[in-house]
Amino acid sequence: MLELGIIAKPVEKSFQYAQQKELSFVELCINEGQDVSAFYDQKEKLKQYKKTYNVNVGSIGRWKSLRIDKKGRIIEEELDKCFQLIDVANELECSNFVCGCNYVEELSYYENCTAAIQFFSLLIEYGKQKGVDVSSYNCRKGNFVHSPEVWKIVHGHLKELGIKFDPSHSRYFGGDYLQETVDWGQRFKHVHLKGSLLVNGIRIDDPPAGLDQTDWKTFVSLLRVKGYLGGLSIEPHSSVWTEELGEKGIDYTIKYMNDLLV
């Protein structure tokens, strides 16, 4: 059964909020500029929040960070941070870790793909020891492993590397999210529910999922065709739908998606 969750901060209030909304999980993102060690040190508190509110941690991710230096070498400090996040995922019985890999302009496309394969290979091997799957994401922030062209190379070589998929990123960059799901849905390990709104090819806003232009009915049906069993994580991302209106948008998405998940 597909389950709904939401991206949230690693604090008690997030677990309480998810429980109130009758969501199954929270997704925790510890991005560039955030303290990974502090997050690691609070893992026991997170375990208690999870137990108290009966809300799981569906995914732990890290966006925007540089993983490869200008000479094509893996940045060891960043690798260690990813290992720490995988450790926390293991402690929280979270089976999914998500990150990307930056493109280095000084290197060739081949060298960039080779560096990404080396980086993800180390994460996959470490994740195996911890019972945690590793996925790339299709967001463009600090990441070039985001679409079929590079998936054919990186994921084609790394059979165990999953994909965190968000239809909006495909739409905003001229991709076909439905065809990508047909071709790659068997590799999806986690999915974001973020609305997208374009007029004449121009991005206008990221309204709540269900109040946007994404064909969510077909997308969810394709996920079932591909045997997808991961979570569907709500990502409030609009500059318009905030505060009280934002809460109404989240409630709308929850109801809309629950109707699709019968």
Buried (B, 14 or more C-beta within 10 A) or exposed (E): EBBBBBBBEBBBEBBBBBBEBEBBBBBBBBBBEBEBEEBBEBBEEBBEBBEEBEBBBBBBBBBBBBBBBEEBEBBEEBBEBBBBBBBBBBBBEBBBBBBBBBBBEEBEEEBBBBBBBBBBBBBBEBBEEBEBBBBBBBBBBBBBBBBBEBBEBBBEBBEBBBBBBBBBBBBBEEBEBBEBBEBBBEBBBBBBBBBBBBEEEEEEBBBBBBBBBBEBEEBBBBBEEBEBEBBBBBBBBBEEBEEEEBEEBBEBBBEBBEEBEE
